[in-house]
Amino acid sequence: ASTYTRFDRHIGPGNRVVYEAEEIGHFVSWASLYGFLLDRVGAARCHFGEACVGSTEADGEVAVRFASGRDARVDLLVFADGIGSTGRRRLLPDLEPTYAGYVAWRGLVPDGALSADTRRVLADACTFTVAGLSHMPIYPVPGDAGEILWNTIWYRNVAEGAALDELMTDRDGTHRPWSLPAGSVQQRYVDALRRDAMAELPPAAAEVMVKAEAPFVQPIGDLICDRIVFGRRILIGDAAAVTTDRK
């Protein structure tokens, strides 16, 4: 499943359209993409609820060790486990991502939860807004039940050090340096995010951000591996390369 838009639209104060051009866009949600891949790979081949903690290559295969104590033997081990990749830490222990100086606040809102005015502003477009030293795209993605969800990403500067470390500490007191899942962000930061949205963003963008039920946050980092193939073990996606333009 995917969604389709016809315009690239930029809005400013009061939802005024400051730029618009015809530009075709197709979007999917992570849930629909994972579901599509799972249908083709097959659930029997997946190790749900397992965490890889190590691997060893020998005799033309890879032995994979899981945190549960179980292990498996495979022909090829692909680490597609994100910027905090366990595989990369094992294969390239001296390589760490570099924080780019800003974070991405992300959220999803059902189309039916938005006001008619906001739906009109966002209709048939990938919509952008720039507020101060931040920017936000908003675009439609398919929901699990076929409904339209509005995905938003608000990029905001956060100083490295204590401010970032405190933000990235979840409600249970665990520091998660590269991602706080939905529902785990400290409520004081969610409340501050919503106040700032109302004060700084155009009304349509603010409504989407405020109505995101469980916003979550990810620091943006730079990382490029000079090697991604290690025999029968491979790094791909964010585990292998993440880049930003900080010029």
Contacts in CASP RR format, 6 or more apart in sequence:
PFRMAT RR
TARGET T0000
AUTHOR 0000-0000-0000
METHOD contacts of the structure
MODEL  1
ASTYTRFDRHIGPGNRVVYEAEEIGHFVSWASLYGFLLDRVGAARCHFGE
ACVGSTEADGEVAVRFASGRDARVDLLVFADGIGSTGRRRLLPDLEPTYA
GYVAWRGLVPDGALSADTRRVLADACTFTVAGLSHMPIYPVPGDAGEILW
NTIWYRNVAEGAALDELMTDRDGTHRPWSLPAGSVQQRYVDALRRDAMAE
LPPAAAEVMVKAEAPFVQPIGDLICDRIVFGRRILIGDAAAVTTDRK
1 28 0 8 1.000
1 32 0 8 1.000
1 142 0 8 1.000
1 143 0 8 1.000
1 146 0 8 1.000
2 26 0 8 1.000
2 27 0 8 1.000
2 28 0 8 1.000
2 32 0 8 1.000
2 142 0 8 1.000
3 26 0 8 1.000
3 27 0 8 1.000
3 28 0 8 1.000
3 139 0 8 1.000
3 140 0 8 1.000
3 141 0 8 1.000
3 142 0 8 1.000
3 148 0 8 1.000
4 24 0 8 1.000
4 25 0 8 1.000
4 26 0 8 1.000
4 27 0 8 1.000
5 24 0 8 1.000
5 25 0 8 1.000
5 27 0 8 1.000
5 124 0 8 1.000
5 125 0 8 1.000
5 126 0 8 1.000
5 139 0 8 1.000
5 140 0 8 1.000
6 22 0 8 1.000
6 23 0 8 1.000
6 24 0 8 1.000
6 25 0 8 1.000
6 124 0 8 1.000
6 125 0 8 1.000
7 20 0 8 1.000
7 21 0 8 1.000
7 22 0 8 1.000
7 23 0 8 1.000
7 124 0 8 1.000
7 125 0 8 1.000
7 126 0 8 1.000
8 19 0 8 1.000
8 20 0 8 1.000
8 21 0 8 1.000
8 22 0 8 1.000
8 23 0 8 1.000
8 125 0 8 1.000
8 126 0 8 1.000
8 128 0 8 1.000
9 17 0 8 1.000
9 19 0 8 1.000
9 20 0 8 1.000
9 125 0 8 1.000
9 126 0 8 1.000
9 127 0 8 1.000
9 128 0 8 1.000
10 17 0 8 1.000
10 18 0 8 1.000
10 19 0 8 1.000
10 20 0 8 1.000
10 127 0 8 1.000
10 128 0 8 1.000
10 129 0 8 1.000
10 130 0 8 1.000
11 17 0 8 1.000
11 18 0 8 1.000
11 121 0 8 1.000
11 127 0 8 1.000
11 128 0 8 1.000
11 129 0 8 1.000
11 202 0 8 1.000
11 204 0 8 1.000
11 205 0 8 1.000
12 18 0 8 1.000
12 129 0 8 1.000
12 130 0 8 1.000
12 202 0 8 1.000
13 202 0 8 1.000
14 202 0 8 1.000
14 203 0 8 1.000
15 117 0 8 1.000
15 121 0 8 1.000
15 202 0 8 1.000
15 203 0 8 1.000
15 204 0 8 1.000
16 202 0 8 1.000
20 125 0 8 1.000
23 126 0 8 1.000
25 126 0 8 1.000
27 126 0 8 1.000
27 139 0 8 1.000
27 140 0 8 1.000
27 141 0 8 1.000
27 151 0 8 1.000
28 141 0 8 1.000
28 142 0 8 1.000
29 141 0 8 1.000
29 142 0 8 1.000
29 143 0 8 1.000
29 149 0 8 1.000
29 151 0 8 1.000
31 143 0 8 1.000
31 144 0 8 1.000
32 141 0 8 1.000
32 142 0 8 1.000
32 143 0 8 1.000
32 144 0 8 1.000
38 46 0 8 1.000
47 66 0 8 1.000
47 72 0 8 1.000
50 66 0 8 1.000
50 67 0 8 1.000
50 68 0 8 1.000
50 70 0 8 1.000
51 66 0 8 1.000
51 67 0 8 1.000
51 68 0 8 1.000
51 86 0 8 1.000
52 64 0 8 1.000
52 65 0 8 1.000
52 66 0 8 1.000
52 67 0 8 1.000
52 79 0 8 1.000
52 81 0 8 1.000
52 86 0 8 1.000
52 87 0 8 1.000
53 65 0 8 1.000
53 66 0 8 1.000
53 67 0 8 1.000
53 86 0 8 1.000
54 64 0 8 1.000
54 65 0 8 1.000
54 86 0 8 1.000
54 87 0 8 1.000
54 90 0 8 1.000
55 62 0 8 1.000
55 63 0 8 1.000
55 64 0 8 1.000
55 65 0 8 1.000
55 77 0 8 1.000
55 87 0 8 1.000
55 90 0 8 1.000
55 233 0 8 1.000
56 62 0 8 1.000
56 63 0 8 1.000
56 65 0 8 1.000
57 63 0 8 1.000
57 230 0 8 1.000
57 231 0 8 1.000
57 232 0 8 1.000
57 233 0 8 1.000
60 75 0 8 1.000
60 232 0 8 1.000
61 73 0 8 1.000
61 74 0 8 1.000
61 75 0 8 1.000
61 232 0 8 1.000
62 73 0 8 1.000
62 74 0 8 1.000
62 75 0 8 1.000
62 76 0 8 1.000
62 77 0 8 1.000
62 232 0 8 1.000
62 233 0 8 1.000
63 71 0 8 1.000
63 72 0 8 1.000
63 73 0 8 1.000
64 71 0 8 1.000
64 72 0 8 1.000
64 73 0 8 1.000
64 74 0 8 1.000
64 77 0 8 1.000
65 71 0 8 1.000
66 72 0 8 1.000
75 232 0 8 1.000
76 232 0 8 1.000
76 233 0 8 1.000
76 234 0 8 1.000
77 232 0 8 1.000
77 233 0 8 1.000
77 234 0 8 1.000
78 233 0 8 1.000
78 234 0 8 1.000
78 236 0 8 1.000
79 85 0 8 1.000
79 86 0 8 1.000
79 87 0 8 1.000
79 88 0 8 1.000
79 91 0 8 1.000
79 233 0 8 1.000
79 234 0 8 1.000
79 235 0 8 1.000
79 236 0 8 1.000
79 239 0 8 1.000
80 236 0 8 1.000
80 237 0 8 1.000
80 239 0 8 1.000
81 87 0 8 1.000
81 239 0 8 1.000
82 178 0 8 1.000
82 237 0 8 1.000
82 238 0 8 1.000
82 239 0 8 1.000
83 97 0 8 1.000
83 178 0 8 1.000
83 179 0 8 1.000
83 221 0 8 1.000
83 223 0 8 1.000
83 238 0 8 1.000
83 239 0 8 1.000
83 242 0 8 1.000
84 97 0 8 1.000
84 177 0 8 1.000
84 178 0 8 1.000
84 238 0 8 1.000
84 239 0 8 1.000
85 235 0 8 1.000
85 238 0 8 1.000
85 239 0 8 1.000
87 233 0 8 1.000
87 235 0 8 1.000
87 239 0 8 1.000
88 95 0 8 1.000
88 225 0 8 1.000
88 235 0 8 1.000
88 239 0 8 1.000
88 240 0 8 1.000
91 230 0 8 1.000
91 233 0 8 1.000
91 235 0 8 1.000
92 225 0 8 1.000
92 227 0 8 1.000
95 223 0 8 1.000
95 225 0 8 1.000
96 223 0 8 1.000
97 178 0 8 1.000
97 221 0 8 1.000
97 222 0 8 1.000
97 223 0 8 1.000
97 242 0 8 1.000
98 221 0 8 1.000
98 222 0 8 1.000
98 223 0 8 1.000
99 160 0 8 1.000
99 164 0 8 1.000
99 219 0 8 1.000
99 220 0 8 1.000
99 221 0 8 1.000
100 219 0 8 1.000
100 220 0 8 1.000
100 221 0 8 1.000
100 222 0 8 1.000
100 244 0 8 1.000
100 246 0 8 1.000
101 157 0 8 1.000
101 158 0 8 1.000
101 159 0 8 1.000
101 160 0 8 1.000
101 219 0 8 1.000
101 220 0 8 1.000
101 246 0 8 1.000
102 134 0 8 1.000
102 155 0 8 1.000
102 156 0 8 1.000
102 157 0 8 1.000
102 158 0 8 1.000
102 219 0 8 1.000
102 220 0 8 1.000
103 155 0 8 1.000
103 156 0 8 1.000
103 158 0 8 1.000
103 164 0 8 1.000
103 167 0 8 1.000
103 217 0 8 1.000
103 218 0 8 1.000
103 219 0 8 1.000
103 220 0 8 1.000
104 153 0 8 1.000
104 154 0 8 1.000
104 155 0 8 1.000
104 217 0 8 1.000
104 218 0 8 1.000
104 219 0 8 1.000
104 220 0 8 1.000
105 153 0 8 1.000
105 154 0 8 1.000
105 155 0 8 1.000
105 156 0 8 1.000
105 193 0 8 1.000
105 209 0 8 1.000
105 215 0 8 1.000
105 216 0 8 1.000
105 217 0 8 1.000
106 151 0 8 1.000
106 152 0 8 1.000
106 153 0 8 1.000
106 154 0 8 1.000
106 212 0 8 1.000
106 215 0 8 1.000
106 216 0 8 1.000
106 217 0 8 1.000
106 218 0 8 1.000
107 151 0 8 1.000
107 152 0 8 1.000
107 153 0 8 1.000
107 182 0 8 1.000
107 209 0 8 1.000
107 212 0 8 1.000
107 214 0 8 1.000
107 215 0 8 1.000
107 216 0 8 1.000
108 141 0 8 1.000
108 149 0 8 1.000
108 150 0 8 1.000
108 151 0 8 1.000
108 152 0 8 1.000
108 212 0 8 1.000
108 213 0 8 1.000
109 149 0 8 1.000
109 150 0 8 1.000
109 152 0 8 1.000
109 208 0 8 1.000
109 211 0 8 1.000
109 212 0 8 1.000
109 213 0 8 1.000
110 147 0 8 1.000
110 148 0 8 1.000
110 149 0 8 1.000
110 150 0 8 1.000
111 119 0 8 1.000
111 140 0 8 1.000
111 147 0 8 1.000
111 148 0 8 1.000
111 149 0 8 1.000
111 150 0 8 1.000
112 119 0 8 1.000
112 147 0 8 1.000
113 211 0 8 1.000
114 122 0 8 1.000
114 150 0 8 1.000
114 207 0 8 1.000
114 208 0 8 1.000
114 211 0 8 1.000
115 207 0 8 1.000
117 203 0 8 1.000
117 204 0 8 1.000
118 203 0 8 1.000
118 204 0 8 1.000
118 207 0 8 1.000
118 208 0 8 1.000
121 127 0 8 1.000
121 204 0 8 1.000
122 138 0 8 1.000
122 140 0 8 1.000
122 150 0 8 1.000
122 204 0 8 1.000
122 208 0 8 1.000
125 139 0 8 1.000
126 137 0 8 1.000
126 138 0 8 1.000
126 139 0 8 1.000
127 137 0 8 1.000
127 138 0 8 1.000
127 139 0 8 1.000
127 204 0 8 1.000
127 205 0 8 1.000
128 135 0 8 1.000
128 136 0 8 1.000
128 137 0 8 1.000
128 138 0 8 1.000
129 135 0 8 1.000
129 136 0 8 1.000
129 138 0 8 1.000
129 201 0 8 1.000
129 202 0 8 1.000
129 205 0 8 1.000
131 200 0 8 1.000
131 201 0 8 1.000
131 202 0 8 1.000
131 205 0 8 1.000
132 200 0 8 1.000
133 157 0 8 1.000
134 154 0 8 1.000
134 155 0 8 1.000
134 156 0 8 1.000
134 157 0 8 1.000
134 200 0 8 1.000
135 154 0 8 1.000
135 155 0 8 1.000
136 152 0 8 1.000
136 153 0 8 1.000
136 154 0 8 1.000
136 155 0 8 1.000
136 201 0 8 1.000
136 205 0 8 1.000
136 209 0 8 1.000
137 152 0 8 1.000
137 153 0 8 1.000
138 150 0 8 1.000
138 151 0 8 1.000
138 152 0 8 1.000
138 204 0 8 1.000
138 205 0 8 1.000
138 208 0 8 1.000
139 150 0 8 1.000
139 151 0 8 1.000
140 148 0 8 1.000
140 149 0 8 1.000
140 150 0 8 1.000
140 151 0 8 1.000
141 148 0 8 1.000
141 149 0 8 1.000
141 150 0 8 1.000
141 151 0 8 1.000
142 148 0 8 1.000
142 149 0 8 1.000
143 149 0 8 1.000
150 208 0 8 1.000
152 205 0 8 1.000
152 208 0 8 1.000
152 209 0 8 1.000
152 212 0 8 1.000
154 193 0 8 1.000
154 197 0 8 1.000
154 201 0 8 1.000
154 209 0 8 1.000
155 220 0 8 1.000
158 164 0 8 1.000
158 167 0 8 1.000
158 219 0 8 1.000
164 219 0 8 1.000
165 175 0 8 1.000
167 186 0 8 1.000
167 189 0 8 1.000
167 217 0 8 1.000
168 175 0 8 1.000
168 176 0 8 1.000
168 177 0 8 1.000
168 178 0 8 1.000
168 180 0 8 1.000
168 217 0 8 1.000
168 219 0 8 1.000
169 175 0 8 1.000
169 176 0 8 1.000
169 186 0 8 1.000
170 176 0 8 1.000
170 180 0 8 1.000
170 184 0 8 1.000
170 185 0 8 1.000
170 186 0 8 1.000
171 183 0 8 1.000
171 184 0 8 1.000
171 185 0 8 1.000
171 186 0 8 1.000
171 187 0 8 1.000
172 184 0 8 1.000
176 184 0 8 1.000
177 219 0 8 1.000
178 218 0 8 1.000
178 219 0 8 1.000
179 216 0 8 1.000
179 217 0 8 1.000
179 218 0 8 1.000
180 216 0 8 1.000
180 217 0 8 1.000
180 218 0 8 1.000
181 216 0 8 1.000
182 214 0 8 1.000
182 215 0 8 1.000
182 216 0 8 1.000
183 214 0 8 1.000
183 216 0 8 1.000
184 216 0 8 1.000
185 214 0 8 1.000
185 215 0 8 1.000
185 216 0 8 1.000
185 217 0 8 1.000
189 217 0 8 1.000
190 215 0 8 1.000
193 209 0 8 1.000
193 215 0 8 1.000
194 209 0 8 1.000
194 210 0 8 1.000
197 205 0 8 1.000
197 206 0 8 1.000
197 209 0 8 1.000
197 210 0 8 1.000
198 206 0 8 1.000
198 210 0 8 1.000
200 206 0 8 1.000
201 209 0 8 1.000
209 215 0 8 1.000
220 242 0 8 1.000
220 244 0 8 1.000
221 242 0 8 1.000
221 244 0 8 1.000
222 242 0 8 1.000
222 243 0 8 1.000
222 244 0 8 1.000
222 246 0 8 1.000
223 238 0 8 1.000
223 241 0 8 1.000
223 242 0 8 1.000
223 243 0 8 1.000
224 241 0 8 1.000
224 242 0 8 1.000
224 243 0 8 1.000
225 235 0 8 1.000
225 240 0 8 1.000
225 241 0 8 1.000
228 234 0 8 1.000
228 235 0 8 1.000
228 236 0 8 1.000
228 240 0 8 1.000
229 235 0 8 1.000
END
